[in-house]
Amino acid sequence: MTAPPAAEAVKAQDGPLNLGAKVGVDDDTTPGLLASVQALSYTQPVKNIEAPTDSQGGDIWAAADVKVCNAGTADFSVSQFPWHLTYADGTNIEVTGSSGGDMPKPEFPMDRTVNPGNCARGKIAYPVPSSKRPEHLVYEPEGTEPIEWAIPKA
């Protein structure tokens, strides 16, 4: 999915979006594919959750609350994997694929079809270092331009 010209202009003019801002995205190669994408909030640290394992990285969990709605006429699938965090030093933190257990609820789906008129919303957990905070939450489905939301300082 690529952002229509209006959404691209907002990003280019204003830099990263504020949390809560909604962006329209479409795909010129798939008729009827139109969505809105929104990053609603970011929490660091997430309380009442076991620390990430060494293999996951980070020493605490953070969570982003995100929403993707189908405003078109074609079904599409959503996943946590297009979402990642970026830091001032160039570090990127991807989702681990961990779900269930004590992960923040409700969880954003890992692989779900969104029918026209419906939305998928939930939290995505990231194993992050407690010593620093990310600058951006980025939505970047394969083959598209990234959409960035600024993460406020703690």
Protein Blocks (a to p, Z undefined) as FASTA:
>chain_A
ZZdfklmmmmmmnopadehiacddddfklghiacddddfbdcdddehiacddfklgpjbd
cddddddddfbfbdcdddfklpccddfkopacddehigghjbccddddfbdcddehiacd
ddddddddfkbccfbdcdddehiacdddddddZZ
